[in-house]
Amino acid sequence: MNFQELFLNNSTEFSLGFFVLLIWSLVWKGLALWRASERKDKLWFVILLVLNTAGVVEIIYLIVTRKKKQQTPVQKV
């Protein structure tokens, strides 16, 4: 099946796969853009906004910039 037949036949499998990929990408892009705006990372915001990598760069950015949880010392009574 070539590219033209895929669109002309309105393949359900292609449409479902495309929709799932679109939602997946939008969720990760939204989370990464939110984090970049909170951190005031203007360069990363533009990079994440322009590049469409199906969430790969966005996930890497979120992992690299995550905050480490501070452990509070346990007080003994």
N, C-alpha and C positions, 0 to 999 in steps of 0.2 A: 504494500500500500504506500503510495507516494504522498507527498505533502499536500498536493491539490485535492486528491481523493479524500483525504482526512477531513478537510474543511467542507468539500462539496457534499459528502455523504452525511455530514453532521454526526460523526461517530460519538456514541454515548460514552464509551470508555475514555476517549480523548477528552471530552467535555468534563467528565467527572474528575479525571486526573488533573486537568488544568485548574479546575475549581479548588481542589484540595491543595495544590501547590500555591495557588494565589492566596488562600486563607493562611496557610503555613507561613508564607513570606511576609504577609501583612502583619501578622501577630509579632513575629521576631523583629521586623523593621520598626514597628511601633514601640516595642519595649526598648530597643537600642536607641532610637531617636529620643525617647523620653529620658533615658539615662544620660545621653550626651548633652541634652539641654540642661539637665540638673547640674551636671559637672561643668557647664559652660565650655565644652569642647567644641568650638566652632568648626574647626577643621574636620573632626570626626563626624559632626552632624552633617556637613556637606557631603563627605565621602559616603556615609551611610544612606543619605537621601538619593544620591545619584547612582550608586552601584546597585544593581539587582543581581544578587547571587543566591537566591532562594533561601536566604536566612543564614548562610554559612558565615559571612563576615560579621553579621549581626550577633550571632551566637558567640563567636570568638571574642568580639568586643565586650559582650556582657560578662563572659567568664573572666577576662583579663581585668576588668574594672570593678568586679564585685568587691564588696566590703567584707573584710574578715570580721566575724563576730568576736566581740571582746568578751572574754570570760570573766565574770565577776567572782571574786574569791568567796568561797563558802565560809560563813562565820559559824564557828562552833560555839554552842551554848553550854 
